[in-house]
């Protein structure tokens, strides 16, 4: 306007406070169902409040993570109601490896332009997974950052806190040669390896809508299967277990050593489990070396359990799904994971 003054506004800069307020109200609706009596203040206040009680010698266990480029596929398919499940279950599994149960969870959602409907779908998944895990969705942050995130891009991260009695922690439980390695199956790629999977199978709508008979579904449907939680299966068996490894980025190669003492190695017999069709498809289509596949993907094993031979037999009675997939041996070289 000539001779006048144009007033700048936050909305004019790309940030819509009204959309943020609407998003927060939708978040509260879904989060409310996860809040038990120990939550004194949840979403809406400046900080979540949790009344901590019921433990003699508690150890708090925390973790944070993101969904990664699986978000790109959710965006292309405009399906956002499962990625919240992904980040909660991933986080629950991570702290489970120490023997901890989750008590509360916080999320971080960042977008170029807030979409209350999209946020509602994401938080619906978060609350669904929190309810199943007995975990309060106690708070989080929703950020609108134009210029940093472009188009429909957004990010999702999660922060979890759990608790375990100090005497029950899964550390220093005497893993030794002769112990048995059990495996629980993954139900897909979970939340790792998606940059390579997208490169191999494609990330356009046409590529993701392609139907594969060996999968019994489209590529997009197979790739968006939510990350599995192992809490309900593992929890009753914790007293029998010496060690757990959540198989995420880095596969068996990088994750199993995180739970092993320095003087032992883990030997895996791949003939004892079936590599899922989706991973076989990725390997064949991309011409990927076997070693690279085992270093990038979970290859069909989402959780590794280490136990003494007698305890392993009891675990398999309690949990028929668990399969013997290897054994612990004395370490003979610099390699701690041998995949045969």
C-alpha positions as CSV (number, residue, x, y, z in Angstrom):
1,X,0.0,0.0,0.0
2,X,1.6,3.3,-1.1
3,X,2.2,5.6,1.7
4,X,0.8,3.2,4.2
5,X,2.2,0.5,6.5
6,X,1.6,-3.2,6.1
7,X,1.4,-5.0,9.4
8,X,3.2,-8.3,9.7
9,X,1.5,-11.1,11.4
10,X,2.5,-14.6,12.6
11,X,0.0,-16.1,10.2
12,X,1.5,-14.0,7.4
13,X,4.9,-15.6,8.2
14,X,3.3,-19.0,7.8
15,X,2.5,-20.0,11.4
16,X,-1.2,-20.5,12.2
17,X,-1.8,-20.3,16.0
18,X,-5.4,-21.2,15.5
19,X,-4.5,-24.5,13.8
20,X,-2.1,-25.2,16.6
21,X,-4.8,-24.7,19.2
22,X,-7.2,-27.0,17.3
23,X,-4.4,-29.6,17.0
24,X,-3.8,-29.5,20.8
25,X,-7.5,-30.0,21.5
26,X,-7.5,-33.1,19.3
27,X,-4.4,-34.4,21.0
28,X,-6.0,-34.0,24.4
29,X,-9.0,-36.1,23.3
30,X,-6.9,-39.1,22.3
31,X,-4.3,-38.7,25.2
32,X,-7.0,-38.6,27.8
33,X,-7.8,-42.3,27.5
34,X,-4.2,-43.2,28.4
35,X,-4.0,-41.2,31.6
36,X,-4.2,-43.2,34.8
37,X,-4.6,-42.0,38.4
38,X,-0.8,-41.5,38.7
39,X,-0.9,-38.7,36.0
40,X,-1.5,-35.4,37.9
41,X,-1.1,-33.2,34.8
42,X,-1.1,-34.3,31.2
43,X,-1.3,-32.6,27.8
44,X,-2.2,-28.9,28.2
45,X,-0.1,-27.9,31.1
46,X,3.5,-26.7,30.8
47,X,4.8,-30.1,31.9
48,X,3.5,-33.6,32.5
49,X,3.3,-34.7,36.1
50,X,3.5,-38.3,37.2
51,X,3.2,-39.5,40.8
52,X,5.8,-42.2,41.1
53,X,5.1,-44.9,43.6
54,X,4.9,-48.7,44.1
55,X,8.6,-49.5,43.8
56,X,11.2,-50.3,46.5
57,X,14.4,-49.5,44.6
58,X,13.4,-48.1,41.2
59,X,15.6,-47.4,38.3
60,X,14.3,-45.1,35.6
61,X,15.0,-46.1,32.0
62,X,14.6,-43.6,29.2
63,X,15.0,-43.6,25.4
64,X,14.2,-41.4,22.5
65,X,13.9,-42.2,18.8
66,X,12.2,-41.3,15.5
67,X,10.3,-43.1,12.8
68,X,12.8,-42.2,10.1
69,X,12.0,-42.2,6.4
70,X,9.0,-44.5,6.8
71,X,7.3,-41.1,7.2
72,X,7.9,-40.5,3.5
73,X,5.8,-43.5,2.5
74,X,3.0,-42.5,5.0
75,X,3.0,-39.1,3.3
76,X,2.8,-40.6,-0.3
77,X,0.0,-42.9,0.7
78,X,-1.7,-40.3,2.9
79,X,-1.9,-42.8,5.7
80,X,-0.8,-41.5,9.1
81,X,-2.7,-43.6,11.7
82,X,0.0,-46.2,12.1
83,X,3.2,-44.3,12.4
84,X,2.3,-43.3,16.0
85,X,2.1,-47.0,16.7
86,X,5.6,-47.4,15.2
87,X,7.3,-44.9,17.4
88,X,5.6,-46.0,20.7
89,X,6.3,-49.7,20.1
90,X,9.9,-49.1,19.0
91,X,10.5,-47.1,22.2
92,X,8.7,-49.7,24.4
93,X,10.9,-52.5,23.0
94,X,14.1,-50.4,23.5
95,X,13.6,-50.0,27.3
96,X,12.3,-53.5,27.6
97,X,15.8,-54.8,26.9
98,X,16.8,-53.5,30.4
99,X,13.7,-55.2,31.9
100,X,11.8,-51.9,32.2
101,X,8.1,-51.4,31.8
102,X,6.9,-48.1,30.3
103,X,5.2,-45.5,32.5
104,X,4.8,-42.5,30.2
105,X,5.5,-41.3,26.7
106,X,6.0,-37.9,25.0
107,X,5.9,-37.1,21.3
108,X,7.3,-34.4,19.1
109,X,5.5,-33.6,15.8
110,X,6.9,-30.9,13.5
111,X,5.3,-29.7,10.2
112,X,5.8,-27.0,7.7
113,X,2.1,-26.2,7.9
114,X,0.0,-27.7,10.7
115,X,-2.8,-30.1,9.6
116,X,-5.1,-30.8,12.6
117,X,-6.6,-33.8,10.8
118,X,-3.2,-35.3,10.1
119,X,-2.0,-34.7,13.6
120,X,-5.2,-36.4,14.9
121,X,-4.4,-39.5,12.9
122,X,-0.8,-39.5,14.2
123,X,-1.9,-39.1,17.8
124,X,-4.6,-41.7,17.4
125,X,-1.8,-44.2,16.7
126,X,0.2,-43.0,19.6
127,X,-2.7,-43.4,22.0
128,X,-3.6,-46.8,20.7
129,X,-0.1,-48.1,21.3
130,X,0.2,-46.4,24.7
131,X,-3.1,-48.0,25.8
132,X,-1.8,-51.4,24.8
133,X,1.5,-50.9,26.6
134,X,-0.2,-49.5,29.8
135,X,1.7,-46.2,29.2
136,X,0.5,-42.7,29.7
137,X,0.7,-40.3,26.7
138,X,1.5,-37.5,29.1
139,X,2.5,-34.7,26.8
140,X,4.6,-33.6,23.8
141,X,5.2,-30.8,21.4
142,X,3.5,-29.8,18.1
143,X,5.6,-27.3,16.1
144,X,4.8,-25.5,12.9
145,X,8.0,-24.4,11.1
146,X,7.6,-23.1,7.6
147,X,10.8,-22.8,5.7
148,X,12.3,-25.8,7.5
149,X,9.8,-28.4,6.5
150,X,8.4,-28.1,3.0
151,X,5.2,-29.3,1.4
152,X,3.6,-32.2,3.2
153,X,6.9,-33.2,5.0
154,X,6.8,-33.6,8.7
155,X,8.8,-35.4,11.5
156,X,7.8,-37.5,14.4
157,X,9.9,-38.4,17.4
158,X,9.1,-40.0,20.7
159,X,10.5,-40.0,24.2
160,X,9.7,-42.8,26.7
161,X,10.4,-43.3,30.4
162,X,10.0,-46.7,32.1
163,X,10.9,-48.3,35.4
164,X,12.5,-51.5,36.7
165,X,13.4,-52.6,40.2
166,X,17.2,-52.4,40.4
167,X,17.5,-56.1,41.4
168,X,15.5,-57.1,38.2
169,X,17.6,-55.2,35.7
170,X,18.7,-57.2,32.7
171,X,22.4,-56.4,33.0
172,X,25.2,-58.5,34.3
173,X,23.1,-61.7,34.5
174,X,26.0,-63.9,33.6
175,X,25.6,-64.6,29.9
176,X,28.1,-67.4,29.2
177,X,29.0,-70.0,26.5
178,X,26.3,-72.6,26.2
179,X,23.4,-70.2,26.7
180,X,20.6,-70.4,24.1
181,X,19.6,-67.7,21.7
182,X,15.8,-67.5,21.0
183,X,14.2,-65.3,18.5
184,X,10.8,-63.6,18.2
185,X,9.6,-62.8,14.7
186,X,9.3,-59.3,13.3
187,X,6.2,-58.4,11.3
188,X,7.9,-56.3,8.7
189,X,10.8,-53.8,8.5
190,X,9.6,-52.2,11.7
191,X,11.2,-48.7,11.6
192,X,14.6,-49.4,10.0
193,X,16.1,-49.7,6.6
194,X,13.5,-47.6,4.8
195,X,16.0,-45.5,2.9
196,X,17.3,-48.6,1.2
197,X,13.8,-50.1,0.8
198,X,12.5,-46.9,-0.9
199,X,15.5,-46.9,-3.2
200,X,14.9,-50.5,-4.3
201,X,11.1,-50.7,-4.4
202,X,10.4,-47.0,-5.2
203,X,8.5,-44.4,-3.3
204,X,6.0,-43.0,-5.9
205,X,2.3,-43.7,-5.5
206,X,2.5,-46.0,-8.5
207,X,5.3,-48.0,-7.0
208,X,3.7,-48.3,-3.6
209,X,0.4,-49.4,-5.1
210,X,2.0,-52.2,-7.0
211,X,0.6,-55.6,-5.9
212,X,3.1,-58.4,-5.2
213,X,1.6,-62.0,-5.2
214,X,4.4,-63.2,-2.9
215,X,3.4,-60.6,-0.4
216,X,-0.3,-60.9,-0.8
217,X,-0.6,-57.2,-0.7
218,X,0.8,-54.0,-2.2
219,X,4.3,-52.8,-1.5
220,X,2.9,-49.8,0.4
221,X,0.7,-52.0,2.6
222,X,3.7,-54.3,3.4
223,X,6.0,-51.4,4.1
224,X,3.6,-49.6,6.4
225,X,2.9,-52.5,8.7
226,X,3.4,-51.1,12.2
227,X,6.4,-51.9,14.4
228,X,5.6,-54.8,16.7
229,X,5.7,-54.5,20.5
230,X,7.1,-57.5,22.4
231,X,6.1,-56.3,25.9
232,X,3.2,-58.6,26.5
233,X,5.1,-61.7,25.3
234,X,8.4,-60.9,27.2
235,X,7.1,-59.5,30.5
236,X,5.9,-62.8,32.1
237,X,9.2,-64.4,31.1
238,X,11.6,-61.7,32.4
239,X,12.8,-63.7,35.4
240,X,14.0,-66.5,33.1
241,X,15.9,-64.2,30.7
242,X,19.6,-63.2,30.9
243,X,19.6,-60.7,28.0
244,X,17.5,-59.1,25.3
245,X,18.4,-57.3,22.1
246,X,15.9,-55.3,20.1
247,X,16.9,-55.7,16.4
248,X,16.7,-52.2,14.9
249,X,19.0,-50.3,12.6
250,X,22.3,-52.3,12.3
251,X,20.4,-55.6,12.4
252,X,21.7,-58.6,14.4
253,X,25.3,-57.5,13.6
254,X,25.2,-54.3,15.6
255,X,22.4,-54.8,18.1
256,X,23.2,-58.1,19.7
257,X,26.7,-57.1,21.0
258,X,25.0,-54.3,23.0
259,X,23.8,-57.0,25.5
260,X,26.8,-59.3,25.5
261,X,29.8,-59.4,27.7
262,X,33.2,-58.9,25.9
263,X,34.3,-62.5,26.3
264,X,31.5,-64.2,24.4
265,X,30.1,-64.2,20.9
266,X,26.6,-65.0,19.4
267,X,26.4,-67.6,16.7
268,X,23.2,-67.6,14.6
269,X,21.8,-70.4,12.4
270,X,19.7,-68.7,9.7
271,X,18.3,-72.1,8.6
272,X,16.3,-72.0,11.9
273,X,14.0,-69.3,10.7
274,X,12.4,-68.1,7.5
275,X,13.4,-64.8,5.9
276,X,10.2,-62.9,5.3
277,X,9.0,-62.5,1.7
278,X,9.3,-58.7,1.8
279,X,13.0,-58.9,2.7
280,X,13.6,-61.6,0.1
281,X,11.9,-59.3,-2.5
282,X,14.1,-56.3,-1.5
283,X,17.3,-58.4,-1.7
284,X,16.4,-59.9,-5.1
285,X,15.1,-56.7,-6.6
286,X,18.1,-54.6,-5.4
287,X,20.7,-57.3,-5.9
288,X,21.8,-56.7,-2.3
289,X,24.6,-58.8,-0.7
290,X,23.6,-61.1,2.1
291,X,26.0,-59.4,4.5
292,X,24.5,-56.0,3.8
293,X,21.0,-57.3,4.3
294,X,21.8,-58.6,7.7
295,X,23.5,-55.3,8.6
296,X,20.6,-53.1,7.5
297,X,17.4,-55.1,8.2
298,X,16.1,-57.2,11.1
299,X,15.8,-60.2,8.6
300,X,12.7,-61.5,10.3
301,X,13.9,-61.4,13.9
302,X,12.6,-58.5,15.9
303,X,13.7,-59.5,19.4
304,X,16.6,-61.7,20.5
305,X,16.3,-63.5,23.9
306,X,19.3,-65.0,25.7
307,X,18.7,-67.6,28.4
308,X,20.2,-70.7,30.0
309,X,19.2,-74.0,28.4
310,X,16.7,-74.9,31.1
311,X,15.2,-71.5,31.2
312,X,15.0,-71.4,27.4
313,X,13.0,-74.6,27.4
314,X,10.5,-73.0,29.9
315,X,10.3,-69.8,27.8
316,X,9.4,-71.9,24.7
317,X,6.7,-73.6,26.8
318,X,5.3,-70.3,27.8
319,X,5.9,-68.7,24.4
320,X,5.6,-71.3,21.6
321,X,6.4,-68.7,19.0
322,X,10.0,-68.4,20.3
323,X,12.5,-70.4,18.2
324,X,16.0,-71.5,18.9
325,X,18.1,-69.5,16.4
326,X,21.6,-69.8,17.9
327,X,23.9,-70.1,20.8
328,X,26.4,-68.2,22.9
329,X,30.0,-69.3,22.5
330,X,33.4,-68.3,23.8
331,X,34.8,-65.4,21.8
332,X,37.6,-66.5,19.5
333,X,38.2,-63.4,17.4
334,X,37.2,-59.7,17.1
335,X,33.8,-60.6,15.8
336,X,31.0,-61.0,18.3
337,X,28.2,-62.0,15.9
338,X,28.6,-64.9,13.5
339,X,25.7,-65.5,11.1
340,X,25.8,-68.9,9.4
